[in-house]
Amino acid sequence: MGTNSAEESADSNRDHSSWPDRGQLPIPLSPFEGEIEKTYKDSKAVWQHPPSAPNGAPNIVVILLDDVGFGNTSTFGGLIPTPNFDQLASEGLRYNRFHTTAICGPSRAALLTGRNHHECGNGFLMEWATGFPNYSTMLPKETATVGAILKGNGYNTWWFGKNHNTPDWETTVAGPFDRWPTGMGFEYFYGFNAGETHQYYPVIFENTVAVEPDKTPDEGYHFMTDMTDKAIARMKFAKSVAPDKPFFMYFAPGAMHAPHHVTQEWREKFKGKFDMGWEKYREQVFQNQLEMGIVPKGTKLTPRPDWVPAWGSLSDDQKTLYTALFENFAGYFAFTDHEIGRLLSAIKELPDADNTMVIYIAGDNGASAEGGPDGTLNEIKGLNGINTSIEEILPNLDKLGGPETEPHYPVGWAWAGNTPFQWCKQVASHLGGTRNPMVISWPARIKPDSQPRDAFLHLVDVLPTILEAAEVPMPESVDGIKQKPLAGKSFLASFDDPDFQGRVEQYFEIFSNRSIYEDGWKANAQHTRPWRQDLAPGNWDKDRWELYNLDDDFSEAIDLAAKYPDKLEELKARFDQAAEAHNVYPFDDRGTGRLGTPKPPVPGSKPGSTTYTYFSGARRIAEVAAPSMKNSSWTFTANVTTDGEKTEGVILGYGGVAAGLTLYLEAGVPVFDYNYFEDHTILKADKPLPVGASTIVVKFDYQGAKGELGKGANLQLIVDGKTVATGTMKATVGGRFGIDTFGVGEDSGQPVTHAYQPPFPFTGQIEKVTVDMK
């Protein structure tokens, strides 16, 4: 409508400098600055536009590896060569007092939100979630991610690789999708929704749609290469279309988390390199760290603990196995560094390469001891509380690193990888669990310095640093929801100031392993052991507390608890205050017991249902969102139509290489296979199905009492009302099948059995399948 002259004058003089108001997201379109009359002839069109990033805002790439120890990489003195990490460090800054939470999902939540992990619902992992808000893994909307903030301020935002921050009961086609990466502020996601994935048979999603690899392992497929290719292509495409628009890339490989998957070519590069054993490894790495200035002069190398045997005490078989498993890990790491090198090289080809800040964090926690005392070719078995003997592993060592294995090295190499510290992943009480290497490069802003920055920093400090670098404030509200205060503070000043001080206080807690840092002092209480998921110690009041002064004792080598008992009591009280303030309580040290506890149903599913019906094409259903089919009796019924012996393929695939179950047709013959950690119980009919409609039933009669986990079962395979095969199992899977999913009509991702090549789609018709739980 038209305006009078006074209104026109007021509008022409209106101050639009308040736009964009970056304190409230989303930011509306810019104010209309044209004129609107009754016809276009007398009106003035002026385009409104969405907010753009502040002038000069950098591209930002955050690379986050998984399960890396402080003493693994050559960049921080380790014996695994990481030349591309080395090169990045030579172009920027190393940080040697950077801290994580000691476990992956919580670390990622802290990184993405700038809040402590308990405050954003991620006190532990989604697979172990409980119904307390701080342990539900349901990221609250009051803790918007860096992706949401930067997207709202004109950035492109992309997430590649691992997502361990969506509750797995929300990862089905039913959603909701607001806690998927695309619902947390990322415009594009290509990766997996779990703590780990099979690198040869990954469970991939593109945004919210399940996708399959474009080739097989035999054809050279590996997820690390695939996600790197996708990241490079996305980055180049975006800069071709909009060279002035900055991007935020979160590049989070499954590496170096188990399963340690790599080809023989990479593994053999390390043949014999670690024959010296883990004590000598630590000694060599420690000397490197001293000479490189990674650790200050006067640092002590912490001694071998009682949970690591002396290398000299091992048998020849033990040495053969343990070195092979670590050679495989090193090969995987070298391969990962190579792939990240391709990404870094592509970044240097960008038109604004110099204005690209790369934050490379080597590990979301310390090196992992989840492989158990002897290591394993089936790490899911260990996470179910079952160790694998050397006698079981050695005959299969030729498969190491390949698609049929899920390898993890033994605890001694985790201790070595965390040189010079004590303990490992999950043990948040000690630096071996929480101190990780970080390198930052930003050619336009950072002058390289070979002397490490030694400010005490934490993952929560990364988001505020990114916001300051982009000149973007932390919004007061996002989508109308008031935001919780940030726990972290920017360390941007450390880029120029080698004496930057960092945090004065930080608490740590995972699985009741806990610690408090304050003004150089640190009090620690170690509680659980990562390789004993079956053990819940309890008796928190009996935990022994230790005391260290990190200003004088970089490695936590000198316990001062007896010397300064008053200081220790002061810090113990301070931990309790921090635990109350940051929602740490209640402590819960259950491992496999907590893993097997009921989780929420799929949103929208029928509460309390004991009957589940699915149709062909129902796939990629996370284990917790599917029928449990563990620790209780059940009947599985499939109504199918076939062309007799001409029909083949999977009717049900649940789980994968580590453990699971599958029902399929082989030349028309029904086969049921229960994979109990590579011990297969197979029921097979004696002839093909007839042409036309058939009903196949599998009955699973669980022999354990209610509440007993992993007991035996009696099995029946019934075809058209006739029992055609029976079987007995002495033990069944009590916790989780692993890192794959439930699907009808195919076995996507990794196969339950290598009797077929996945996904082995069913070539007949599936009317429906039904699971009746008893």
C-alpha positions in Angstrom: 0.0 0.0 0.0 1.1 3.6 -0.4 2.6 5.7 2.3 2.1 9.4 3.1 5.1 11.7 2.8 5.8 11.6 6.5 5.8 7.8 6.5 8.0 7.7 3.4 10.5 10.0 5.1 10.5 7.8 8.2 11.0 4.7 6.1 13.8 6.2 4.1 15.7 7.2 7.3 15.0 3.9 9.1 18.1 2.3 10.6 18.5 -1.3 9.4 21.9 -1.7 11.1 20.3 -3.9 13.7 19.8 -6.6 11.0 20.9 -9.3 11.2 20.3 -9.9 14.9 22.5 -12.9 15.3 21.4 -13.3 18.9 18.1 -14.9 17.8 18.0 -17.8 15.4 16.6 -18.2 12.8 17.3 -14.7 11.4 14.5 -13.4 9.1 15.1 -12.1 5.6 16.6 -8.6 5.4 14.1 -5.7 5.7 12.4 -4.7 2.5 13.9 -1.5 1.3 11.8 -0.9 -1.8 8.5 0.8 -2.2 5.0 -0.7 -2.7 2.3 1.3 -4.4 -1.0 0.1 -6.0 0.7 -1.0 -9.3 4.2 -2.1 -10.2 4.7 1.0 -12.3 4.8 3.2 -9.3 6.5 0.7 -7.0 10.2 -0.1 -6.5 11.3 -3.8 -6.2 14.3 -4.5 -4.0 15.2 -8.1 -3.2 15.3 -9.2 0.4 18.0 -11.6 1.1 18.8 -14.3 3.8 21.6 -13.6 6.3 25.1 -14.3 5.2 28.2 -15.0 7.3 30.2 -12.1 8.6 32.7 -10.7 6.1 35.9 -12.7 6.2 34.4 -15.6 8.1 36.7 -18.6 7.6 35.8 -22.1 6.3 36.0 -24.4 9.3 36.9 -28.1 9.2 36.8 -30.2 12.4 38.4 -33.6 12.0 37.7 -35.9 14.9 39.3 -39.4 15.1 38.1 -42.1 17.4 40.0 -44.1 20.1 43.5 -42.6 19.6 46.0 -42.5 22.4 48.3 -39.6 23.2 51.3 -41.7 22.2 50.0 -43.2 18.9 50.8 -40.6 16.3 54.2 -39.6 15.1 52.9 -36.0 15.4 53.0 -36.4 19.2 56.0 -38.8 19.4 54.2 -42.1 18.6 55.6 -44.9 16.5 52.8 -44.9 13.9 53.8 -42.6 11.1 51.1 -40.0 10.4 52.8 -37.7 7.8 49.7 -35.8 6.9 49.0 -35.0 10.6 52.7 -34.0 10.9 52.4 -31.7 7.9 49.3 -30.0 9.3 51.1 -29.5 12.7 54.1 -27.9 10.9 51.7 -25.4 9.4 49.9 -24.5 12.6 49.9 -25.3 16.4 50.0 -28.4 18.5 48.1 -28.5 21.8 49.3 -31.0 24.5 46.8 -30.4 27.3 43.6 -30.9 25.4 40.9 -33.1 27.0 38.0 -35.2 26.0 35.4 -37.0 28.2 37.0 -40.5 27.8 34.2 -42.0 25.7 33.0 -41.3 22.2 29.3 -40.2 22.3 29.7 -37.9 25.3 32.8 -36.4 23.8 31.0 -35.6 20.5 28.1 -34.1 22.4 30.4 -31.8 24.2 32.3 -30.8 21.0 29.1 -30.1 19.1 27.2 -28.2 21.8 29.9 -26.5 23.9 28.2 -27.9 27.0 29.3 -30.7 29.3 28.1 -34.1 28.2 25.8 -34.7 31.2 24.1 -31.3 30.6 23.1 -32.2 27.1 21.7 -35.6 27.9 24.8 -37.6 26.9 26.2 -38.8 30.2 27.1 -42.1 28.5 26.4 -43.9 25.2 23.0 -44.4 23.5 23.3 -48.2 23.7 23.6 -47.9 27.5 21.0 -45.1 27.8 18.7 -45.0 30.9 15.6 -43.0 31.6 17.3 -40.1 33.4 17.5 -36.9 31.4 21.3 -36.7 31.7 21.7 -40.3 30.4 18.9 -40.5 27.9 21.1 -39.4 24.9 18.2 -37.3 23.8 20.1 -34.1 23.0 17.8 -31.3 24.3 16.9 -28.3 22.1 18.3 -26.0 24.7 21.8 -27.1 23.6 21.9 -26.2 19.9 24.9 -27.5 18.0 27.6 -25.6 16.2 26.0 -26.7 13.0 22.7 -25.1 13.8 24.4 -21.9 14.9 26.6 -21.5 11.9 23.9 -22.6 9.4 21.7 -19.9 10.9 24.5 -17.4 10.3 25.0 -18.1 6.6 27.3 -21.1 6.6 27.0 -24.3 4.7 27.1 -27.2 7.2 28.1 -30.8 6.5 28.6 -33.9 8.6 30.6 -36.9 7.3 31.2 -40.2 9.1 30.1 -41.2 12.6 27.0 -40.0 14.4 26.8 -41.4 17.9 24.4 -38.7 19.2 21.0 -39.9 18.0 19.2 -42.3 20.2 19.2 -45.6 18.3 15.4 -46.1 18.8 15.0 -42.9 16.8 17.1 -44.0 13.9 14.4 -45.8 11.9 12.2 -44.6 9.0 9.7 -43.5 11.7 12.1 -40.9 13.1 11.7 -38.4 14.6 14.5 -36.8 12.6 15.2 -33.7 14.7 18.0 -35.5 16.5 19.6 -36.8 13.3 22.4 -34.6 11.9 20.0 -33.0 9.4 17.8 -32.0 12.4 20.7 -30.7 14.4 21.7 -28.0 12.0 23.6 -29.9 9.3 22.4 -29.5 5.8 24.0 -32.7 4.6 24.9 -36.0 6.3 26.7 -39.0 4.9 27.6 -41.5 7.5 26.4 -44.0 10.1 24.2 -43.7 13.2 26.2 -45.8 15.8 29.3 -46.0 17.8 31.1 -47.9 15.0 30.4 -49.5 11.7 31.9 -52.3 9.6 34.2 -50.5 7.2 33.6 -53.0 4.4 29.9 -53.3 4.9 28.9 -50.0 6.5 25.3 -49.1 7.5 25.2 -45.8 5.7 22.6 -43.1 5.5 22.6 -40.1 3.2 20.7 -37.5 5.1 17.9 -39.7 6.4 17.8 -42.3 3.6 19.5 -45.7 3.8 22.0 -46.2 1.0 24.3 -49.0 -0.1 28.0 -48.9 -1.1 28.6 -48.7 -4.8 30.9 -51.7 -4.8 31.9 -54.7 -2.8 34.9 -55.3 -0.6 36.4 -57.5 -3.3 36.1 -54.5 -5.6 38.0 -52.4 -3.2 35.3 -50.7 -1.1 36.2 -49.2 2.2 34.1 -46.6 4.0 37.0 -44.4 4.9 37.7 -43.8 1.2 34.0 -43.5 0.4 33.3 -40.8 3.0 36.5 -38.9 2.0 35.5 -38.9 -1.6 32.0 -37.6 -0.7 33.5 -34.8 1.5 35.9 -33.7 -1.2 33.2 -33.7 -3.9 30.8 -31.7 -1.7 33.4 -29.1 -0.7 34.6 -28.6 -4.3 31.0 -28.4 -5.7 29.9 -25.9 -3.1 32.9 -23.6 -3.7 32.3 -23.9 -7.5 28.8 -22.6 -7.1 29.3 -20.1 -4.2 33.0 -19.4 -3.7 32.4 -16.7 -1.1 30.1 -18.7 1.1 32.0 -20.3 4.0 31.4 -23.9 5.1 31.6 -25.9 8.3 32.6 -29.5 7.8 32.5 -32.0 10.6 34.7 -34.9 9.4 34.3 -37.8 11.8 35.7 -41.2 10.5 34.9 -44.4 12.3 38.7 -44.8 12.5 40.4 -45.6 14.7 37.6 -47.3 16.5 37.3 -51.1 16.2 36.7 -53.0 14.0 40.2 -52.2 12.7 39.6 -52.9 9.0 42.4 -52.5 6.5 43.9 -54.4 3.6 46.9 -56.7 3.9 49.0 -54.2 1.8 48.8 -51.5 4.6 49.1 -54.0 7.4 52.3 -55.5 6.1 54.0 -52.1 6.1 54.3 -52.7 9.9 55.5 -56.3 9.9 57.9 -56.7 12.8 57.8 -53.0 13.7 56.4 -53.7 17.2 58.3 -56.9 18.1 60.0 -54.9 20.9 56.7 -55.1 23.0 54.7 -52.5 24.8 57.2 -51.5 27.5 59.9 -50.7 24.9 57.3 -49.0 22.8 56.4 -46.7 25.7 60.1 -46.0 26.4 60.8 -45.0 22.8 57.7 -42.9 22.5 58.5 -41.1 25.8 62.0 -40.2 24.6 60.5 -38.9 21.3 58.0 -36.8 23.3 60.7 -35.3 25.5 62.9 -34.5 22.5 60.0 -33.0 20.5 58.9 -30.9 23.5 55.5 -32.6 23.5 56.0 -33.3 27.2 58.0 -30.9 29.4 61.4 -31.7 30.8 61.1 -33.4 34.2 58.0 -35.4 33.1 58.1 -39.0 34.5 57.0 -42.1 32.5 54.3 -43.8 34.6 55.1 -47.5 35.4 53.4 -50.6 34.0 50.2 -51.4 36.0 49.2 -54.8 37.3 46.6 -55.2 34.5 49.3 -55.3 31.8 51.6 -58.3 31.8 55.3 -57.8 31.2 56.2 -58.4 27.6 59.0 -60.8 28.6 56.5 -63.0 30.5 54.5 -63.8 27.4 54.5 -67.0 25.4 55.5 -67.1 21.7 51.8 -67.5 20.7 50.9 -64.4 22.7 53.6 -62.3 21.2 52.6 -63.5 17.7 49.0 -62.6 18.2 49.5 -59.3 20.1 52.0 -57.9 17.6 49.8 -58.9 14.6 46.8 -57.2 16.1 48.8 -54.0 16.7 50.4 -54.1 13.2 46.9 -54.3 11.8 45.9 -51.2 13.9 48.9 -49.3 12.7 48.1 -50.2 9.1 44.6 -49.0 9.6 45.9 -45.7 11.1 48.4 -45.2 8.3 45.6 -45.7 5.8 43.4 -43.3 7.6 46.1 -40.7 7.7 46.5 -41.2 3.9 42.8 -40.6 3.3 42.8 -37.5 5.5 45.8 -36.3 3.6 43.6 -36.4 0.4 41.1 -34.2 2.2 43.7 -31.7 3.4 45.2 -31.6 -0.1 41.8 -30.8 -1.6 41.4 -28.0 1.0 44.6 -26.4 -0.3 43.1 -26.3 -3.8 40.2 -24.1 -2.6 40.1 -20.5 -3.8 40.1 -19.4 -0.1 42.4 -22.1 1.2 44.3 -19.7 3.4 41.1 -18.7 5.2 40.3 -22.2 6.2 40.7 -23.2 9.8 41.3 -26.9 10.3 40.9 -28.3 13.9 42.2 -31.8 14.0 41.5 -33.7 17.2 43.2 -37.1 17.3 40.8 -39.1 19.4 37.5 -38.6 21.2 39.1 -40.5 24.1 42.3 -42.3 24.7 43.4 -45.6 23.3 40.9 -48.4 23.8 41.3 -51.5 26.1 38.0 -52.9 24.9 39.8 -55.7 23.1 40.4 -57.4 26.4 43.5 -59.1 27.8 44.3 -61.0 24.6 42.7 -58.9 21.8 40.0 -60.3 19.5 38.9 -60.9 16.0 35.3 -60.3 17.3 35.1 -57.2 19.5 31.4 -57.3 19.8 31.8 -60.6 21.7 34.0 -58.7 24.2 31.5 -56.0 24.6 29.0 -58.7 25.5 31.3 -59.7 28.4 32.8 -62.7 26.7 36.5 -63.0 26.1 38.0 -65.0 23.2 40.9 -67.3 23.9 44.2 -67.2 22.0 43.6 -70.8 20.9 40.3 -69.6 19.2 42.0 -66.6 17.5 45.3 -67.9 16.1 43.8 -70.3 13.5 42.0 -67.4 11.9 44.8 -64.9 12.0 45.1 -65.0 8.2 41.7 -63.2 8.0 42.9 -60.3 10.2 41.7 -56.9 9.0 39.4 -58.4 6.4 35.6 -58.4 6.0 35.1 -61.6 8.1 36.8 -60.1 11.2 36.1 -57.3 13.7 39.6 -57.0 15.2 40.8 -55.2 18.3 44.2 -55.3 20.0 44.8 -56.3 23.6 44.9 -54.0 26.7 48.7 -53.8 26.7 48.7 -51.9 23.5 46.1 -49.5 24.8 48.4 -48.7 27.7 51.3 -48.2 25.3 49.2 -46.0 23.1 48.5 -43.6 25.9 52.2 -42.9 26.7 53.1 -41.3 29.1 49.9 -41.6 31.0 48.0 -44.1 33.1 44.8 -45.9 32.0 42.8 -45.7 28.8 39.4 -45.1 27.2 36.4 -45.1 29.5 38.6 -44.3 32.5 37.8 -40.6 32.8 39.6 -40.4 36.1 43.0 -40.4 34.5 44.7 -38.7 31.6 45.1 -41.9 29.6 41.4 -41.7 29.0 40.9 -38.0 28.5 44.0 -36.3 27.1 44.2 -36.3 23.3 46.4 -34.6 20.7 45.0 -31.5 18.9 46.4 -29.5 16.0 45.0 -26.3 14.5 46.0 -24.7 11.2 44.6 -21.5 9.8 47.2 -19.9 7.3 45.5 -16.5 7.3 45.5 -16.2 11.0 48.0 -18.6 12.7 51.8 -18.3 12.5 53.3 -21.8 12.8 55.0 -22.6 16.1 56.8 -25.9 16.9 56.4 -25.3 20.6 53.1 -26.9 21.8 50.5 -24.7 23.4 50.0 -26.0 27.0 46.8 -24.4 28.1 44.4 -26.8 29.9 41.5 -27.1 27.4 38.4 -29.3 27.0 36.1 -30.2 24.1 33.5 -27.7 25.4 36.0 -24.9 24.5 36.0 -25.7 20.8 32.5 -24.3 19.9 33.1 -20.9 21.5 36.5 -20.7 19.7 34.8 -21.4 16.4 32.2 -18.8 17.0 34.8 -16.2 17.9 36.8 -17.1 14.8 33.6 -16.6 12.6 32.6 -13.5 14.6 29.3 -15.0 15.4 27.8 -14.7 18.9 26.2 -17.5 20.8 22.5 -17.0 20.2 20.2 -16.4 23.2 17.5 -18.5 21.5 17.3 -20.9 18.6 13.9 -21.7 17.1 12.3 -19.8 19.9 13.9 -21.9 22.6 16.2 -20.2 25.1 19.7 -21.8 25.1 21.6 -23.1 28.1 24.8 -21.2 28.8 28.0 -22.5 27.2 30.3 -24.4 29.5 33.4 -23.6 27.4 35.3 -20.5 26.7 37.1 -19.5 23.5 40.9 -20.2 23.3 41.3 -18.1 20.1 43.8 -15.9 21.9 46.1 -18.9 22.2 46.8 -18.6 18.5 49.0 -15.6 19.2 49.7 -16.0 22.9 51.9 -19.0 23.8 51.2 -18.3 27.5 47.4 -18.5 27.2 46.2 -20.2 30.4 43.0 -22.0 29.5 40.5 -23.6 32.0 40.9 -23.3 35.8 38.3 -26.1 36.5 36.9 -29.1 34.8 35.1 -32.3 36.0 35.2 -35.7 34.4 32.9 -38.8 34.8 32.3 -41.9 32.8 31.0 -45.2 34.2 31.8 -43.8 37.7 35.4 -43.2 36.8 35.7 -39.6 37.9 38.0 -36.7 38.5 38.1 -33.0 39.2 40.7 -30.5 38.0 41.1 -27.2 39.7 44.0 -24.7 39.4 46.6 -27.2 38.6 45.4 -29.9 41.1 43.6 -33.0 40.0 41.9 -35.6 42.2 41.0 -39.0 40.6 38.9 -42.1 41.5 39.2 -45.0 39.1 36.2 -47.4 39.4 35.6 -49.8 36.5 37.7 -51.7 34.0 36.7 -51.3 30.3 37.3 -55.0 29.4 35.0 -56.2 32.2 31.6 -55.0 31.0 30.1 -57.9 33.0 31.4 -56.4 36.2 29.6 -53.7 38.2 31.8 -53.0 41.2 29.4 -50.8 43.2 30.7 -49.6 46.6 31.5 -46.1 45.3 32.4 -45.0 48.8 35.3 -47.5 48.8 37.0 -46.1 45.7 40.6 -45.0 46.3 41.2 -41.4 45.5 44.5 -40.1 44.2 45.9 -36.6 44.1 48.2 -35.0 41.5 49.6 -31.5 40.8 49.7 -31.2 37.0 51.7 -28.0 37.2 54.7 -30.0 38.3 53.6 -33.5 37.2 52.5 -33.6 33.5 51.9 -37.3 33.4 50.1 -37.9 36.7 53.0 -40.0 38.0 53.3 -38.8 41.6 50.3 -39.5 43.8 50.2 -36.8 46.6 47.1 -38.1 48.4 49.0 -39.2 51.5 51.0 -36.0 51.6 48.1 -33.5 51.2 45.0 -35.2 52.6 43.3 -31.9 53.3 43.7 -30.9 49.6 42.3 -34.2 48.5 39.2 -33.8 50.8 38.7 -30.3 49.4 38.8 -31.6 45.8 36.5 -34.5 46.6 34.0 -32.0 48.0 34.5 -29.9 44.9 33.8 -32.9 42.7 30.5 -33.5 44.5 29.5 -29.8 44.0 30.4 -30.0 40.3 28.5 -33.3 40.0 25.4 -31.7 41.5 25.7 -28.6 39.3 26.3 -30.5 36.0 23.8 -33.3 36.4 26.2 -36.1 36.9 24.2 -38.2 39.4 23.1 -40.9 39.6 26.2 -43.0 39.2 25.7 -46.2 37.3 28.5 -48.6 36.8 26.6 -51.4 35.0 28.1 -52.6 31.8 26.4 -55.5 29.9 23.6 -55.3 32.5 22.8 -51.8 31.5 23.4 -52.6 27.8 20.6 -55.2 28.0 18.0 -53.0 29.8 14.8 -52.0 27.9 15.0 -48.8 25.9 12.1 -46.6 24.8 9.9 -48.0 21.9 10.1 -46.5 18.5 8.1 -43.3 18.7 4.6 -44.1 17.5 4.8 -47.8 18.0 2.3 -49.7 20.1 3.4 -49.6 23.7 3.7 -53.0 25.4 3.3 -54.9 22.1 4.6 -58.5 22.0 3.7 -59.0 18.4 5.6 -57.3 15.6 4.6 -57.4 11.9 6.8 -56.3 9.1 6.6 -56.2 5.3 9.2 -56.6 2.6 11.5 -53.6 2.4 11.5 -52.9 6.2 15.2 -52.5 6.7 17.9 -50.6 8.6 16.0 -50.9 11.8 18.4 -50.4 14.8 18.7 -53.3 17.2 17.0 -51.5 20.0 14.1 -50.5 17.8 13.6 -54.1 16.5 12.2 -57.0 18.5 14.8 -58.0 21.0 14.8 -61.7 20.2 17.3 -62.2 23.0 16.9 -63.6 26.6 13.3 -64.8 25.9 11.4 -67.2 23.8 9.9 -66.1 20.4 8.3 -67.4 17.2 9.1 -66.0 13.8 6.6 -66.6 11.0 7.2 -65.7 7.4 4.4 -65.9 4.8 6.1 -66.1 1.4 5.3 -67.0 -2.3 8.1 -68.6 -4.3 9.0 -70.3 -7.5 10.3 -73.3 -5.7 14.0 -74.0 -6.2 14.4 -70.9 -8.5 13.8 -68.6 -5.5 16.6 -67.5 -3.2 17.5 -64.7 -0.9 17.1 -63.4 2.7 13.8 -63.3 4.4 15.2 -61.9 7.6 18.7 -60.6 8.4 19.4 -59.4 12.0 22.9 -58.5 13.1 26.1 -59.3 11.2 29.6 -60.8 11.2 30.0 -60.6 15.0 26.6 -62.1 15.9 23.0 -62.3 14.7 20.5 -64.5 12.9 19.2 -65.0 9.4 16.5 -66.9 7.6 17.1 -67.3 3.9 16.4 -69.5 0.9 19.2 -71.3 -0.9 17.9 -72.7 -4.2 14.5 -72.7 -2.6 15.6 -74.5 0.5 14.9 -72.7 3.8 18.0 -72.2 6.0 18.0 -70.6 9.5 21.5 -69.6 10.9 22.0 -68.3 14.4 25.5 -66.7 14.6 26.7 -66.9 18.2 30.0 -64.9 17.9 31.0 -67.0 14.8 29.7 -70.2 16.2 26.9 -71.0 13.8 23.9 -73.1 14.7 22.3 -74.0 11.3 18.8 -75.5 10.7 18.2 -76.5 7.1 15.2 -78.1 5.4 15.8 -81.2 3.3 14.1 -79.9 0.1 13.0 -76.7 -1.6 9.7 -75.0 -0.9 6.9 -75.9 -3.3 5.9 -73.4 -6.0 3.3 -71.0 -4.6 2.5 -69.9 -1.0 4.4 -71.3 2.0 4.7 -70.5 5.7 8.1 -70.8 7.4 8.3 -70.7 11.2 11.3 -70.6 13.5 10.6 -71.3 17.1 13.2 -70.2 19.7 12.6 -71.8 23.1 14.8 -69.9 25.6 16.1 -72.0 28.5 17.0 -69.2 30.9 14.8 -67.9 33.6 13.5 -64.3 33.4 16.3 -61.9 33.9 19.0 -64.4 33.0 21.1 -63.3 30.1 22.7 -65.4 27.3 21.4 -68.8 28.3 20.7 -71.7 25.9 17.8 -72.4 23.6 16.0 -75.1 21.7 15.2 -74.3 18.1 12.8 -75.6 15.5 12.4 -74.9 11.8 8.9 -75.6 10.6 7.7 -75.5 6.9 4.0 -75.5 6.1 3.2 -77.1 9.5 5.9 -79.7 9.5 9.1 -79.7 11.6 12.0 -80.1 9.2 15.0 -79.4 11.5 15.8 -78.9 15.1 18.8 -77.6 17.1 20.1 -76.9 20.6 22.3 -74.0 21.7 24.1 -74.0 25.0 24.4 -70.2 25.0 22.8 -67.3 23.1 23.6 -63.6 22.7 22.6 -61.8 25.9 23.5 -58.2 25.1 23.8 -57.0 21.6 24.2 -58.6 18.2 26.5 -55.8 17.2 26.8 -53.0 14.8 24.3 -53.9 12.1 20.5 -53.8 11.8 17.3 -55.7 11.4 15.9 -56.0 7.9 13.2 -57.9 5.9 13.8 -59.1 2.3 17.6 -58.6 2.4 20.6 -58.6 4.7 22.0 -55.1 4.1 25.3 -54.0 5.6 27.5 -56.8 6.9 26.2 -60.4 6.5 25.2 -62.7 9.3 26.8 -65.5 7.4 29.4 -65.7 4.6 27.2 -68.4 2.9 25.9 -65.5 0.7 27.0 -62.2 -0.6 25.0 -59.3 1.0 22.4 -57.9 0.6 21.2 -61.2 -1.1 17.7 -59.8 -1.8 14.8 -62.2 -1.7 13.6 -63.0 -5.3 10.2 -64.3 -4.3 7.4 -62.4 -2.6 7.1 -61.7 1.2 3.5 -61.1 2.2 4.6 -60.4 5.8 6.8 -61.6 8.6 5.7 -61.7 12.3 7.7 -62.0 15.5 5.7 -63.2 18.5 7.5 -62.6 21.8 6.7 -64.8 24.8 
